[in-house]
Amino acid sequence: MASFNKNSHEFSKVTFNADKELAWKNQTLYFKDAGLNDMTKALERWYGVTFHIRSGDKIETGFTGKFKDKSLEYVLDVLSKDQEDFSYTINEKKVSVFKN
């Protein structure tokens, strides 16, 4: 992969994880040690929902998973069991997440 440095105006060759970087092209959700904010932003775009994290709940561990053609409920079930146990409710287009 080529990376461009804005300060030096130079390109450099860097290695990258093809599964992660090209997952969208294959209509696959891919998370590798993703933080909660990155995970919820991706899920919001993918499924057209809005996430609300209950105030005071800190869920900061990395989430890992690869999902193709899976429902939002399935993805959340798997991720909630990954490293940090959380629960969720879905009400139309709003997903509420809270720590158990």
C-alpha positions in Angstrom: 0.0 0.0 0.0 1.2 3.5 -0.6 1.0 6.1 2.1 1.4 9.9 1.5 3.0 12.1 4.0 1.4 15.6 3.8 4.4 17.3 5.5 7.2 15.9 3.3 5.0 15.4 0.2 6.5 11.9 -0.2 5.0 8.5 -0.8 6.2 5.4 1.0 5.4 1.8 0.7 3.7 0.3 3.8 2.3 -3.1 4.6 -1.4 -3.5 5.4 -4.0 -6.0 6.4 -5.9 -6.8 3.2 -8.8 -8.4 5.0 -9.4 -5.2 7.0 -8.8 -2.6 4.3 -10.7 -4.4 1.5 -13.6 -5.9 3.7 -16.0 -3.2 2.5 -15.5 -4.2 -1.1 -16.5 -7.7 -0.2 -19.5 -6.5 1.8 -17.9 -7.7 5.0 -17.7 -6.0 8.3 -14.3 -6.5 9.8 -13.1 -5.5 13.3 -9.7 -6.1 14.7 -9.2 -4.8 18.3 -11.7 -2.0 17.5 -12.6 0.4 20.2 -16.3 1.0 21.0 -16.5 4.3 19.1 -15.0 2.8 15.9 -17.2 -0.2 16.2 -20.5 1.7 16.7 -19.6 4.2 13.9 -19.1 1.4 11.5 -22.3 -0.3 12.6 -24.3 2.9 12.3 -23.1 3.4 8.7 -23.6 -0.3 7.8 -27.1 -0.8 9.3 -28.5 2.7 9.3 -29.0 2.9 13.0 -28.0 5.3 15.8 -26.2 4.0 18.9 -26.6 5.4 22.4 -24.2 4.2 25.2 -25.7 4.5 28.7 -24.1 7.3 30.6 -21.3 6.1 33.0 -20.8 2.8 31.2 -17.3 2.3 30.0 -16.8 -0.4 27.5 -13.3 0.1 26.1 -11.8 -3.2 25.2 -11.0 -4.1 21.6 -13.6 -5.9 19.6 -12.7 -8.5 16.9 -14.9 -10.1 14.3 -15.6 -10.7 10.6 -19.2 -10.7 9.4 -20.6 -11.2 6.0 -24.4 -11.1 5.4 -25.2 -11.1 9.2 -28.0 -9.3 11.0 -27.2 -6.5 13.4 -28.5 -8.6 16.2 -26.1 -11.4 15.3 -23.1 -9.1 15.1 -24.0 -7.5 18.5 -24.5 -10.9 20.1 -21.1 -12.1 19.0 -19.3 -8.8 19.9 -21.0 -8.6 23.3 -19.4 -11.9 24.2 -16.0 -11.1 22.6 -14.1 -9.6 25.6 -16.5 -7.3 27.4 -20.0 -8.4 28.4 -22.5 -5.8 27.4 -26.2 -5.9 26.6 -28.2 -4.0 24.1 -31.8 -3.2 23.0 -32.9 -2.2 19.5 -35.9 0.0 19.2 -36.6 0.7 15.5 -33.4 2.6 14.4 -32.0 3.2 17.8 -29.6 0.8 19.6 -29.0 1.3 23.3 -25.9 -0.4 24.8 -25.1 -0.8 28.4 -22.6 -2.7 30.5 -23.8 -5.7 32.4 
